[in-house]
Amino acid sequence: MKLLSVDDARARMLAEIAALPVERVALADSIGRVLAEEVRAIRDQPPFAASAMDGWAVRAADGPGRLTIVGESAAGHGHEGRVAAGQAVRIFTGAAVPEGCDAVVIQEDATRDGDNVRVPETKAGSNVRPAGGDFKRDQALLEPGLRIDPWRLSLAASAGRAEVAVYGRPRVALLSTGEEIVQAPAAPGPFQIYDSGAPALAAMIASWGALVTRAKPIRDQLEAVIEAMRAAEAELIVTVGGASVGDHDLVRAAAETLGLSYRVESVAVRPGKPTFFGVLADGRRLLGLPGNPASAFVCAEMFLHPILSAYQGAEPQPATIPAKLGQDLPANGPREHWMRAKLSYAGGEVAITPCRDQDSSLVSVFAASDALLRRSAGAPALAAGEVVEALPLARA
């Protein structure tokens, strides 16, 4: 089988993925969805000059002095009429600054005496939020391809949007194979282990915006694997385990029976060499991940996450950052190595230290990691302090 680099393998996979059709959803239901349209402002925000503090709306030219109170301006209930020289209006945070006023004196700096208030000298514009200070009418606020989070939702809501156009969510069928796998709370046999890979991958897929269905572990029988693949109703089938070429690795054979056309047969990566990708005869895409949890998780970050992003019209390339190496590293072998690692922050710099044990079966190491450290194939030895490429992992 031809080994591809991580970048080449990802490019071949992404070449087979197109963004799903656009749909309109209520803004309240858009969290986690990817925008398929530009969101523009329909008016200035705020639409009027507003007070930044509780206090007194005044004409700056009138201070210091004793002013006559002629009304009140509260949020949602502004003062009607123009304020003349020698007058002041009681005002509250967020309320419209009355016509004729150009400053707000905070209440702690003023002294009220019945229908009058004494204010100090102040400058025009003090404690006033100008109209359009946040954004202007027809200003572009959100671009297509952005994933909606609570802050972006708030911005769209402030622009008066009740619904937005978003890309569809891909359907993913997650299939795991292996006679050695058992799901909790069932009691494992003497030669079985609990399924730790599929539950985590299902959670990853959901967090990346897709709709996931997870089948029960499939027996190591070719017909059982074929039937599970045939029955999967999804744009993308993701298999876990059985991706290699051993006597009990049946995923490739099952997929080939269903007309699999390979785009990626194997990847020169550690961990995760058996990863493959192709298109079935009926057009569904299939990504085969290794059975070892760490291998599956690394390759999910390298390939599955970008694929799901591409389906949703989002940027598919993993976003890496530079970080200083926290310890010496020996030269790397012939495969690109994505090492589980920990980030630290000090003095405005990011440092990364790989975990001591990189065995691909150790779930505990991945649980303690918050980043992957990328080492190119054949990379030379590195000393602590040298800059390397790091991929931060999402941690709640």
C-alpha positions as YAML, in Angstrom:
chain: A
units: angstrom
residues:
- id: 1
  name: MET
  ca: [0.00, 0.00, 0.00]
- id: 2
  name: LYS
  ca: [1.21, 3.48, -0.89]
- id: 3
  name: LEU
  ca: [2.05, 5.63, 2.11]
- id: 4
  name: LEU
  ca: [1.03, 9.29, 1.85]
- id: 5
  name: SER
  ca: [2.17, 12.19, 3.99]
- id: 6
  name: VAL
  ca: [-0.38, 13.66, 6.40]
- id: 7
  name: ASP
  ca: [-0.80, 16.78, 4.25]
- id: 8
  name: ASP
  ca: [-1.20, 14.81, 1.02]
- id: 9
  name: ALA
  ca: [-3.64, 12.37, 2.61]
- id: 10
  name: ARG
  ca: [-5.75, 15.21, 4.01]
- id: 11
  name: ALA
  ca: [-5.78, 16.99, 0.65]
- id: 12
  name: ARG
  ca: [-6.99, 13.85, -1.12]
- id: 13
  name: MET
  ca: [-9.75, 13.38, 1.43]
- id: 14
  name: LEU
  ca: [-10.90, 16.99, 1.28]
- id: 15
  name: ALA
  ca: [-11.02, 16.86, -2.52]
- id: 16
  name: GLU
  ca: [-13.96, 14.47, -2.13]
- id: 17
  name: ILE
  ca: [-15.93, 16.65, 0.29]
- id: 18
  name: ALA
  ca: [-18.34, 19.43, -0.68]
- id: 19
  name: ALA
  ca: [-20.27, 21.72, 1.63]
- id: 20
  name: LEU
  ca: [-23.80, 20.50, 2.33]
- id: 21
  name: PRO
  ca: [-26.90, 22.44, 1.19]
- id: 22
  name: VAL
  ca: [-27.79, 25.63, 3.03]
- id: 23
  name: GLU
  ca: [-30.76, 25.89, 5.38]
- id: 24
  name: ARG
  ca: [-32.25, 28.69, 7.47]
- id: 25
  name: VAL
  ca: [-32.55, 28.23, 11.23]
- id: 26
  name: ALA
  ca: [-33.72, 30.36, 14.11]
- id: 27
  name: LEU
  ca: [-30.84, 32.30, 15.62]
- id: 28
  name: ALA
  ca: [-31.50, 30.63, 18.97]
- id: 29
  name: ASP
  ca: [-30.88, 27.23, 17.31]
- id: 30
  name: SER
  ca: [-27.71, 28.26, 15.47]
- id: 31
  name: ILE
  ca: [-25.08, 27.56, 18.16]
- id: 32
  name: GLY
  ca: [-22.38, 25.34, 16.68]
- id: 33
  name: ARG
  ca: [-23.62, 25.84, 13.10]
- id: 34
  name: VAL
  ca: [-21.51, 27.41, 10.35]
- id: 35
  name: LEU
  ca: [-22.73, 30.58, 8.67]
- id: 36
  name: ALA
  ca: [-23.50, 30.37, 4.96]
- id: 37
  name: GLU
  ca: [-24.21, 34.09, 4.56]
- id: 38
  name: GLU
  ca: [-22.85, 37.45, 5.56]
- id: 39
  name: VAL
  ca: [-24.55, 39.12, 8.51]
- id: 40
  name: ARG
  ca: [-24.79, 42.90, 8.09]
- id: 41
  name: ALA
  ca: [-26.11, 45.58, 10.41]
- id: 42
  name: ILE
  ca: [-29.53, 47.00, 9.59]
- id: 43
  name: ARG
  ca: [-28.93, 50.12, 11.72]
- id: 44
  name: ASP
  ca: [-26.33, 51.81, 13.92]
- id: 45
  name: GLN
  ca: [-25.62, 50.26, 17.32]
- id: 46
  name: PRO
  ca: [-26.37, 51.98, 19.57]
- id: 47
  name: PRO
  ca: [-28.92, 53.84, 17.41]
- id: 48
  name: PHE
  ca: [-28.58, 56.92, 19.62]
- id: 49
  name: ALA
  ca: [-25.99, 58.49, 21.88]
- id: 50
  name: ALA
  ca: [-26.33, 56.63, 25.17]
- id: 51
  name: SER
  ca: [-25.20, 57.19, 28.73]
- id: 52
  name: ALA
  ca: [-22.39, 54.98, 30.01]
- id: 53
  name: MET
  ca: [-23.22, 55.78, 33.66]
- id: 54
  name: ASP
  ca: [-26.04, 56.73, 36.04]
- id: 55
  name: GLY
  ca: [-25.97, 60.49, 36.54]
- id: 56
  name: TRP
  ca: [-27.01, 63.74, 34.88]
- id: 57
  name: ALA
  ca: [-27.21, 64.62, 31.20]
- id: 58
  name: VAL
  ca: [-25.91, 68.16, 30.75]
- id: 59
  name: ARG
  ca: [-24.44, 70.65, 28.31]
- id: 60
  name: ALA
  ca: [-20.71, 70.67, 29.02]
- id: 61
  name: ALA
  ca: [-20.64, 74.44, 28.58]
- id: 62
  name: ASP
  ca: [-22.95, 74.84, 31.62]
- id: 63
  name: GLY
  ca: [-20.50, 73.43, 34.18]
- id: 64
  name: PRO
  ca: [-19.58, 74.07, 36.83]
- id: 65
  name: GLY
  ca: [-22.91, 75.40, 37.96]
- id: 66
  name: ARG
  ca: [-26.38, 74.93, 39.39]
- id: 67
  name: LEU
  ca: [-28.82, 73.51, 36.83]
- id: 68
  name: THR
  ca: [-32.59, 73.05, 36.75]
- id: 69
  name: ILE
  ca: [-33.82, 69.46, 36.50]
- id: 70
  name: VAL
  ca: [-36.31, 69.20, 33.64]
- id: 71
  name: GLY
  ca: [-36.89, 65.46, 33.28]
- id: 72
  name: GLU
  ca: [-35.56, 61.91, 33.23]
- id: 73
  name: SER
  ca: [-34.16, 59.53, 30.62]
- id: 74
  name: ALA
  ca: [-34.21, 55.80, 31.37]
- id: 75
  name: ALA
  ca: [-33.41, 52.80, 29.20]
- id: 76
  name: GLY
  ca: [-36.30, 52.40, 26.80]
- id: 77
  name: HIS
  ca: [-37.93, 55.67, 27.89]
- id: 78
  name: GLY
  ca: [-36.05, 58.74, 26.68]
- id: 79
  name: HIS
  ca: [-36.59, 62.38, 27.57]
- id: 80
  name: GLU
  ca: [-38.79, 64.21, 25.08]
- id: 81
  name: GLY
  ca: [-37.76, 67.63, 23.88]
- id: 82
  name: ARG
  ca: [-34.54, 69.60, 23.66]
- id: 83
  name: VAL
  ca: [-32.55, 70.53, 26.79]
- id: 84
  name: ALA
  ca: [-31.75, 74.23, 26.95]
- id: 85
  name: ALA
  ca: [-28.89, 76.12, 28.60]
- id: 86
  name: GLY
  ca: [-28.95, 75.87, 32.40]
- id: 87
  name: GLN
  ca: [-30.96, 72.60, 32.38]
- id: 88
  name: ALA
  ca: [-30.14, 68.98, 33.27]
- id: 89
  name: VAL
  ca: [-31.88, 65.61, 32.91]
- id: 90
  name: ARG
  ca: [-31.59, 62.67, 35.30]
- id: 91
  name: ILE
  ca: [-30.21, 59.80, 33.23]
- id: 92
  name: PHE
  ca: [-29.46, 56.11, 33.72]
- id: 93
  name: THR
  ca: [-26.99, 53.71, 32.12]
- id: 94
  name: GLY
  ca: [-27.98, 52.81, 28.56]
- id: 95
  name: ALA
  ca: [-30.57, 55.58, 28.26]
- id: 96
  name: ALA
  ca: [-30.59, 57.98, 25.31]
- id: 97
  name: VAL
  ca: [-28.75, 61.26, 25.87]
- id: 98
  name: PRO
  ca: [-31.39, 63.99, 25.38]
- id: 99
  name: GLU
  ca: [-31.17, 66.37, 22.46]
- id: 100
  name: GLY
  ca: [-29.06, 69.38, 23.40]
- id: 101
  name: CYS
  ca: [-26.89, 67.49, 25.91]
- id: 102
  name: ASP
  ca: [-23.33, 66.45, 25.12]
- id: 103
  name: ALA
  ca: [-22.02, 65.00, 28.41]
- id: 104
  name: VAL
  ca: [-23.03, 62.95, 31.46]
- id: 105
  name: VAL
  ca: [-21.91, 63.82, 34.99]
- id: 106
  name: ILE
  ca: [-21.84, 60.70, 37.15]
- id: 107
  name: GLN
  ca: [-24.14, 60.85, 40.14]
- id: 108
  name: GLU
  ca: [-21.29, 60.67, 42.67]
- id: 109
  name: ASP
  ca: [-19.89, 63.98, 41.34]
- id: 110
  name: ALA
  ca: [-23.18, 65.90, 41.50]
- id: 111
  name: THR
  ca: [-25.29, 67.22, 44.37]
- id: 112
  name: ARG
  ca: [-29.07, 67.36, 44.08]
- id: 113
  name: ASP
  ca: [-31.11, 70.03, 45.85]
- id: 114
  name: GLY
  ca: [-34.81, 69.59, 45.17]
- id: 115
  name: ASP
  ca: [-35.45, 70.57, 41.55]
- id: 116
  name: ASN
  ca: [-31.85, 71.61, 41.02]
- id: 117
  name: VAL
  ca: [-28.51, 69.85, 40.74]
- id: 118
  name: ARG
  ca: [-25.00, 71.25, 41.13]
- id: 119
  name: VAL
  ca: [-22.49, 69.77, 38.69]
- id: 120
  name: PRO
  ca: [-18.72, 70.20, 38.30]
- id: 121
  name: GLU
  ca: [-16.86, 71.17, 35.17]
- id: 122
  name: THR
  ca: [-17.03, 68.43, 32.56]
- id: 123
  name: LYS
  ca: [-15.89, 67.82, 29.01]
- id: 124
  name: ALA
  ca: [-18.09, 67.24, 25.97]
- id: 125
  name: GLY
  ca: [-18.43, 63.51, 25.33]
- id: 126
  name: SER
  ca: [-17.75, 62.47, 28.94]
- id: 127
  name: ASN
  ca: [-19.54, 59.21, 29.82]
- id: 128
  name: VAL
  ca: [-21.40, 59.20, 26.50]
- id: 129
  name: ARG
  ca: [-21.43, 56.24, 24.13]
- id: 130
  name: PRO
  ca: [-21.75, 57.71, 20.63]
- id: 131
  name: ALA
  ca: [-24.38, 56.53, 18.17]
- id: 132
  name: GLY
  ca: [-22.85, 53.76, 16.05]
- id: 133
  name: GLY
  ca: [-20.01, 53.31, 18.51]
- id: 134
  name: ASP
  ca: [-20.31, 49.51, 18.31]
- id: 135
  name: PHE
  ca: [-21.11, 49.22, 14.61]
- id: 136
  name: LYS
  ca: [-22.64, 51.21, 11.75]
- id: 137
  name: ARG
  ca: [-25.61, 50.56, 9.49]
- id: 138
  name: ASP
  ca: [-24.79, 48.12, 6.65]
- id: 139
  name: GLN
  ca: [-21.45, 47.17, 8.27]
- id: 140
  name: ALA
  ca: [-20.41, 43.53, 7.73]
- id: 141
  name: LEU
  ca: [-20.43, 41.88, 11.16]
- id: 142
  name: LEU
  ca: [-20.03, 38.15, 10.51]
- id: 143
  name: GLU
  ca: [-18.58, 36.41, 7.45]
- id: 144
  name: PRO
  ca: [-19.60, 33.09, 5.86]
- id: 145
  name: GLY
  ca: [-17.62, 30.15, 7.24]
- id: 146
  name: LEU
  ca: [-17.68, 31.32, 10.86]
- id: 147
  name: ARG
  ca: [-19.05, 28.89, 13.44]
- id: 148
  name: ILE
  ca: [-21.70, 30.48, 15.65]
- id: 149
  name: ASP
  ca: [-20.77, 30.65, 19.33]
- id: 150
  name: PRO
  ca: [-22.58, 32.60, 22.09]
- id: 151
  name: TRP
  ca: [-20.60, 35.78, 21.36]
- id: 152
  name: ARG
  ca: [-21.29, 35.70, 17.62]
- id: 153
  name: LEU
  ca: [-24.92, 34.87, 18.32]
- id: 154
  name: SER
  ca: [-25.09, 37.97, 20.51]
- id: 155
  name: LEU
  ca: [-23.63, 40.10, 17.70]
- id: 156
  name: ALA
  ca: [-26.15, 38.76, 15.18]
- id: 157
  name: ALA
  ca: [-28.97, 39.37, 17.65]
- id: 158
  name: SER
  ca: [-27.82, 42.96, 18.23]
- id: 159
  name: ALA
  ca: [-28.00, 43.42, 14.46]
- id: 160
  name: GLY
  ca: [-31.68, 42.46, 14.54]
- id: 161
  name: ARG
  ca: [-31.36, 38.95, 13.10]
- id: 162
  name: ALA
  ca: [-33.95, 36.37, 14.13]
- id: 163
  name: GLU
  ca: [-32.64, 33.65, 11.82]
- id: 164
  name: VAL
  ca: [-29.52, 32.90, 9.79]
- id: 165
  name: ALA
  ca: [-28.50, 30.76, 6.82]
- id: 166
  name: VAL
  ca: [-26.19, 27.91, 7.81]
- id: 167
  name: TYR
  ca: [-24.70, 24.86, 6.11]
- id: 168
  name: GLY
  ca: [-26.27, 21.47, 6.73]
- id: 169
  name: ARG
  ca: [-24.90, 19.12, 9.35]
- id: 170
  name: PRO
  ca: [-23.25, 15.96, 7.98]
- id: 171
  name: ARG
  ca: [-24.61, 12.59, 9.08]
- id: 172
  name: VAL
  ca: [-21.89, 10.29, 10.36]
- id: 173
  name: ALA
  ca: [-22.30, 6.56, 11.01]
- id: 174
  name: LEU
  ca: [-19.73, 5.33, 13.52]
- id: 175
  name: LEU
  ca: [-18.95, 1.61, 13.32]
- id: 176
  name: SER
  ca: [-16.52, -0.20, 15.62]
- id: 177
  name: THR
  ca: [-15.30, -3.75, 15.08]
- id: 178
  name: GLY
  ca: [-13.56, -6.32, 17.22]
- id: 179
  name: GLU
  ca: [-14.47, -9.42, 19.21]
- id: 180
  name: GLU
  ca: [-12.39, -8.03, 22.07]
- id: 181
  name: ILE
  ca: [-14.64, -4.98, 22.53]
- id: 182
  name: VAL
  ca: [-17.51, -4.82, 25.00]
- id: 183
  name: GLN
  ca: [-19.68, -1.86, 25.97]
- id: 184
  name: ALA
  ca: [-20.14, -0.88, 29.61]
- id: 185
  name: PRO
  ca: [-22.00, -1.82, 31.74]
- id: 186
  name: ALA
  ca: [-21.76, -5.34, 30.26]
- id: 187
  name: ALA
  ca: [-19.24, -7.57, 32.02]
- id: 188
  name: PRO
  ca: [-16.17, -8.19, 29.84]
- id: 189
  name: GLY
  ca: [-14.90, -11.71, 29.27]
- id: 190
  name: PRO
  ca: [-11.39, -12.74, 30.30]
- id: 191
  name: PHE
  ca: [-9.97, -11.59, 26.95]
- id: 192
  name: GLN
  ca: [-12.13, -8.52, 26.34]
- id: 193
  name: ILE
  ca: [-11.74, -4.81, 27.04]
- id: 194
  name: TYR
  ca: [-14.21, -1.95, 27.39]
- id: 195
  name: ASP
  ca: [-14.88, 0.12, 24.29]
- id: 196
  name: SER
  ca: [-13.15, 3.44, 24.96]
- id: 197
  name: GLY
  ca: [-12.58, 4.60, 21.41]
- id: 198
  name: ALA
  ca: [-16.08, 4.75, 19.93]
- id: 199
  name: PRO
  ca: [-17.71, 6.69, 22.81]
- id: 200
  name: ALA
  ca: [-15.00, 9.35, 22.65]
- id: 201
  name: LEU
  ca: [-15.15, 9.57, 18.86]
- id: 202
  name: ALA
  ca: [-18.93, 9.93, 18.98]
- id: 203
  name: ALA
  ca: [-18.50, 12.84, 21.38]
- id: 204
  name: MET
  ca: [-15.83, 14.40, 19.15]
- id: 205
  name: ILE
  ca: [-18.05, 14.11, 16.07]
- id: 206
  name: ALA
  ca: [-20.98, 15.74, 17.86]
- id: 207
  name: SER
  ca: [-18.77, 18.54, 19.21]
- id: 208
  name: TRP
  ca: [-17.54, 19.18, 15.65]
- id: 209
  name: GLY
  ca: [-21.09, 19.87, 14.49]
- id: 210
  name: ALA
  ca: [-22.10, 16.57, 12.88]
- id: 211
  name: LEU
  ca: [-25.04, 14.25, 13.54]
- id: 212
  name: VAL
  ca: [-23.67, 10.91, 14.70]
- id: 213
  name: THR
  ca: [-25.26, 7.48, 14.93]
- id: 214
  name: ARG
  ca: [-23.28, 4.79, 16.68]
- id: 215
  name: ALA
  ca: [-23.78, 1.10, 16.01]
- id: 216
  name: LYS
  ca: [-23.04, -1.60, 18.53]
- id: 217
  name: PRO
  ca: [-19.60, -3.25, 18.14]
- id: 218
  name: ILE
  ca: [-19.61, -5.52, 15.09]
- id: 219
  name: ARG
  ca: [-18.41, -9.11, 15.24]
- id: 220
  name: ASP
  ca: [-15.29, -10.06, 13.30]
- id: 221
  name: GLN
  ca: [-17.28, -11.64, 10.49]
- id: 222
  name: LEU
  ca: [-17.12, -10.27, 6.96]
- id: 223
  name: GLU
  ca: [-20.86, -10.46, 6.31]
- id: 224
  name: ALA
  ca: [-21.62, -8.66, 9.59]
- id: 225
  name: VAL
  ca: [-19.27, -5.82, 8.68]
- id: 226
  name: ILE
  ca: [-20.68, -5.60, 5.13]
- id: 227
  name: GLU
  ca: [-24.25, -5.47, 6.41]
- id: 228
  name: ALA
  ca: [-23.43, -2.76, 8.97]
- id: 229
  name: MET
  ca: [-21.82, -0.63, 6.25]
- id: 230
  name: ARG
  ca: [-24.69, -1.25, 3.82]
- id: 231
  name: ALA
  ca: [-27.27, -0.21, 6.43]
- id: 232
  name: ALA
  ca: [-25.52, 3.01, 7.47]
- id: 233
  name: GLU
  ca: [-27.55, 6.08, 6.47]
- id: 234
  name: ALA
  ca: [-24.94, 8.78, 6.36]
- id: 235
  name: GLU
  ca: [-22.79, 10.97, 4.14]
- id: 236
  name: LEU
  ca: [-19.73, 9.63, 5.95]
- id: 237
  name: ILE
  ca: [-19.06, 6.21, 7.48]
- id: 238
  name: VAL
  ca: [-16.31, 6.15, 10.10]
- id: 239
  name: THR
  ca: [-14.98, 2.76, 11.14]
- id: 240
  name: VAL
  ca: [-12.85, 2.12, 14.22]
- id: 241
  name: GLY
  ca: [-10.60, -0.93, 14.16]
- id: 242
  name: GLY
  ca: [-10.09, -3.59, 11.53]
- id: 243
  name: ALA
  ca: [-8.31, -1.14, 9.23]
- id: 244
  name: SER
  ca: [-5.02, -3.03, 9.00]
- id: 245
  name: VAL
  ca: [-4.25, -6.20, 7.02]
- id: 246
  name: GLY
  ca: [-4.37, -8.95, 9.66]
- id: 247
  name: ASP
  ca: [-6.54, -12.06, 9.43]
- id: 248
  name: HIS
  ca: [-9.18, -10.44, 11.64]
- id: 249
  name: ASP
  ca: [-9.07, -7.01, 9.99]
- id: 250
  name: LEU
  ca: [-12.13, -7.11, 7.76]
- id: 251
  name: VAL
  ca: [-13.09, -3.47, 7.26]
- id: 252
  name: ARG
  ca: [-11.17, -2.97, 4.01]
- id: 253
  name: ALA
  ca: [-12.49, -6.23, 2.54]
- id: 254
  name: ALA
  ca: [-16.06, -5.30, 3.49]
- id: 255
  name: ALA
  ca: [-15.72, -1.84, 1.99]
- id: 256
  name: GLU
  ca: [-14.19, -3.24, -1.18]
- id: 257
  name: THR
  ca: [-17.19, -5.56, -1.51]
- id: 258
  name: LEU
  ca: [-19.36, -2.42, -1.53]
- id: 259
  name: GLY
  ca: [-17.28, -0.91, -4.31]
- id: 260
  name: LEU
  ca: [-14.76, 1.15, -2.34]
- id: 261
  name: SER
  ca: [-12.51, 3.31, -4.50]
- id: 262
  name: TYR
  ca: [-9.46, 4.27, -2.46]
- id: 263
  name: ARG
  ca: [-8.27, 7.84, -2.28]
- id: 264
  name: VAL
  ca: [-5.90, 7.14, 0.64]
- id: 265
  name: GLU
  ca: [-4.66, 3.61, 1.35]
- id: 266
  name: SER
  ca: [-2.30, 4.35, 4.23]
- id: 267
  name: VAL
  ca: [-0.61, 7.32, 5.89]
- id: 268
  name: ALA
  ca: [3.02, 7.81, 6.89]
- id: 269
  name: VAL
  ca: [2.04, 8.94, 10.37]
- id: 270
  name: ARG
  ca: [2.67, 7.80, 13.90]
- id: 271
  name: PRO
  ca: [0.32, 6.78, 15.36]
- id: 272
  name: GLY
  ca: [-2.26, 5.88, 12.75]
- id: 273
  name: LYS
  ca: [-0.51, 4.31, 9.75]
- id: 274
  name: PRO
  ca: [-3.50, 2.02, 8.82]
- id: 275
  name: THR
  ca: [-5.85, 5.00, 8.32]
- id: 276
  name: PHE
  ca: [-7.55, 4.91, 4.91]
- id: 277
  name: PHE
  ca: [-10.24, 6.81, 3.01]
- id: 278
  name: GLY
  ca: [-12.35, 6.20, -0.07]
- id: 279
  name: VAL
  ca: [-15.68, 6.47, -1.83]
- id: 280
  name: LEU
  ca: [-18.20, 3.61, -1.92]
- id: 281
  name: ALA
  ca: [-20.05, 2.72, -5.12]
- id: 282
  name: ASP
  ca: [-23.18, 4.55, -3.91]
- id: 283
  name: GLY
  ca: [-21.24, 7.78, -3.24]
- id: 284
  name: ARG
  ca: [-20.94, 7.57, 0.53]
- id: 285
  name: ARG
  ca: [-17.52, 8.44, 1.91]
- id: 286
  name: LEU
  ca: [-15.69, 6.08, 4.27]
- id: 287
  name: LEU
  ca: [-12.88, 6.91, 6.71]
- id: 288
  name: GLY
  ca: [-11.18, 3.94, 8.33]
- id: 289
  name: LEU
  ca: [-9.49, 4.69, 11.65]
- id: 290
  name: PRO
  ca: [-7.16, 2.38, 13.62]
- id: 291
  name: GLY
  ca: [-8.52, 0.51, 16.62]
- id: 292
  name: ASN
  ca: [-5.99, 1.73, 19.19]
- id: 293
  name: PRO
  ca: [-7.66, 4.69, 20.91]
- id: 294
  name: ALA
  ca: [-4.72, 7.10, 20.70]
- id: 295
  name: SER
  ca: [-4.20, 6.27, 17.03]
- id: 296
  name: ALA
  ca: [-7.89, 6.82, 16.35]
- id: 297
  name: PHE
  ca: [-7.97, 10.10, 18.28]
- id: 298
  name: VAL
  ca: [-4.86, 11.53, 16.60]
- id: 299
  name: CYS
  ca: [-6.17, 10.65, 13.15]
- id: 300
  name: ALA
  ca: [-9.59, 12.03, 14.03]
- id: 301
  name: GLU
  ca: [-7.90, 15.37, 14.71]
- id: 302
  name: MET
  ca: [-5.80, 15.10, 11.54]
- id: 303
  name: PHE
  ca: [-8.51, 13.94, 9.14]
- id: 304
  name: LEU
  ca: [-12.02, 13.53, 10.56]
- id: 305
  name: HIS
  ca: [-12.23, 17.03, 12.02]
- id: 306
  name: PRO
  ca: [-11.17, 18.69, 8.73]
- id: 307
  name: ILE
  ca: [-13.62, 16.51, 6.76]
- id: 308
  name: LEU
  ca: [-16.54, 17.51, 9.00]
- id: 309
  name: SER
  ca: [-15.49, 21.17, 8.80]
- id: 310
  name: ALA
  ca: [-15.46, 20.97, 4.98]
- id: 311
  name: TYR
  ca: [-18.96, 19.47, 4.92]
- id: 312
  name: GLN
  ca: [-20.11, 22.49, 6.94]
- id: 313
  name: GLY
  ca: [-18.35, 25.16, 4.89]
- id: 314
  name: ALA
  ca: [-15.76, 25.93, 7.59]
- id: 315
  name: GLU
  ca: [-11.97, 26.18, 7.34]
- id: 316
  name: PRO
  ca: [-10.78, 22.55, 7.15]
- id: 317
  name: GLN
  ca: [-7.09, 22.93, 7.95]
- id: 318
  name: PRO
  ca: [-6.00, 22.26, 11.56]
- id: 319
  name: ALA
  ca: [-4.88, 25.47, 13.26]
- id: 320
  name: THR
  ca: [-1.41, 24.93, 14.72]
- id: 321
  name: ILE
  ca: [0.62, 27.39, 16.77]
- id: 322
  name: PRO
  ca: [4.37, 27.80, 17.43]
- id: 323
  name: ALA
  ca: [5.58, 26.69, 20.86]
- id: 324
  name: LYS
  ca: [8.94, 26.32, 22.57]
- id: 325
  name: LEU
  ca: [10.03, 22.80, 23.31]
- id: 326
  name: GLY
  ca: [10.14, 22.01, 27.02]
- id: 327
  name: GLN
  ca: [12.71, 19.21, 26.78]
- id: 328
  name: ASP
  ca: [15.26, 17.68, 24.40]
- id: 329
  name: LEU
  ca: [13.90, 15.32, 21.75]
- id: 330
  name: PRO
  ca: [15.78, 12.66, 19.77]
- id: 331
  name: ALA
  ca: [15.69, 12.50, 15.98]
- id: 332
  name: ASN
  ca: [12.39, 11.32, 14.49]
- id: 333
  name: GLY
  ca: [11.92, 8.23, 12.34]
- id: 334
  name: PRO
  ca: [10.57, 7.90, 8.78]
- id: 335
  name: ARG
  ca: [6.94, 8.68, 9.69]
- id: 336
  name: GLU
  ca: [5.53, 12.03, 10.78]
- id: 337
  name: HIS
  ca: [4.90, 11.84, 14.53]
- id: 338
  name: TRP
  ca: [2.08, 13.62, 16.35]
- id: 339
  name: MET
  ca: [3.00, 13.35, 20.01]
- id: 340
  name: ARG
  ca: [0.56, 13.82, 22.85]
- id: 341
  name: ALA
  ca: [1.78, 16.75, 24.92]
- id: 342
  name: LYS
  ca: [1.03, 19.42, 27.49]
- id: 343
  name: LEU
  ca: [1.09, 23.18, 26.98]
- id: 344
  name: SER
  ca: [2.24, 25.75, 29.51]
- id: 345
  name: TYR
  ca: [2.18, 29.52, 29.47]
- id: 346
  name: ALA
  ca: [4.71, 31.81, 31.11]
- id: 347
  name: GLY
  ca: [6.07, 35.25, 30.35]
- id: 348
  name: GLY
  ca: [3.90, 35.60, 27.28]
- id: 349
  name: GLU
  ca: [5.36, 32.48, 25.66]
- id: 350
  name: VAL
  ca: [3.84, 29.08, 24.92]
- id: 351
  name: ALA
  ca: [5.84, 25.98, 25.81]
- id: 352
  name: ILE
  ca: [5.06, 22.37, 24.98]
- id: 353
  name: THR
  ca: [6.34, 19.20, 26.62]
- id: 354
  name: PRO
  ca: [5.57, 15.76, 25.14]
- id: 355
  name: CYS
  ca: [4.19, 13.10, 27.43]
- id: 356
  name: ARG
  ca: [6.73, 10.50, 28.48]
- id: 357
  name: ASP
  ca: [4.87, 7.44, 27.13]
- id: 358
  name: GLN
  ca: [3.53, 7.68, 23.56]
- id: 359
  name: ASP
  ca: [2.14, 4.11, 23.35]
- id: 360
  name: SER
  ca: [-0.91, 4.29, 21.08]
- id: 361
  name: SER
  ca: [-3.07, 2.15, 23.39]
- id: 362
  name: LEU
  ca: [-2.85, 4.46, 26.43]
- id: 363
  name: VAL
  ca: [-6.07, 6.41, 26.90]
- id: 364
  name: SER
  ca: [-4.83, 7.90, 30.18]
- id: 365
  name: VAL
  ca: [-2.04, 9.75, 28.36]
- id: 366
  name: PHE
  ca: [-4.48, 11.35, 25.94]
- id: 367
  name: ALA
  ca: [-6.77, 12.35, 28.80]
- id: 368
  name: ALA
  ca: [-3.85, 14.19, 30.43]
- id: 369
  name: SER
  ca: [-2.81, 15.94, 27.19]
- id: 370
  name: ASP
  ca: [-4.04, 19.25, 25.83]
- id: 371
  name: ALA
  ca: [-2.05, 19.41, 22.59]
- id: 372
  name: LEU
  ca: [-0.34, 17.41, 19.87]
- id: 373
  name: LEU
  ca: [3.30, 18.12, 18.98]
- id: 374
  name: ARG
  ca: [4.12, 17.71, 15.29]
- id: 375
  name: ARG
  ca: [7.44, 16.18, 14.26]
- id: 376
  name: SER
  ca: [8.20, 15.89, 10.56]
- id: 377
  name: ALA
  ca: [9.41, 12.62, 9.06]
- id: 378
  name: GLY
  ca: [13.16, 12.36, 9.50]
- id: 379
  name: ALA
  ca: [13.30, 15.45, 11.72]
- id: 380
  name: PRO
  ca: [16.68, 15.92, 13.47]
- id: 381
  name: ALA
  ca: [17.16, 15.93, 17.22]
- id: 382
  name: LEU
  ca: [15.92, 19.09, 18.93]
- id: 383
  name: ALA
  ca: [17.08, 20.84, 22.08]
- id: 384
  name: ALA
  ca: [14.81, 22.33, 24.71]
- id: 385
  name: GLY
  ca: [13.83, 25.86, 23.79]
- id: 386
  name: GLU
  ca: [13.64, 25.30, 20.04]
- id: 387
  name: VAL
  ca: [10.35, 26.22, 18.36]
- id: 388
  name: VAL
  ca: [8.05, 23.43, 17.22]
- id: 389
  name: GLU
  ca: [4.53, 23.16, 15.76]
- id: 390
  name: ALA
  ca: [1.69, 22.44, 18.21]
- id: 391
  name: LEU
  ca: [-1.99, 21.68, 17.72]
- id: 392
  name: PRO
  ca: [-4.01, 22.68, 20.81]
- id: 393
  name: LEU
  ca: [-6.80, 20.25, 21.70]
- id: 394
  name: ALA
  ca: [-10.22, 21.46, 22.76]
- id: 395
  name: ARG
  ca: [-10.66, 21.05, 26.50]
- id: 396
  name: ALA
  ca: [-13.87, 22.11, 28.28]
...
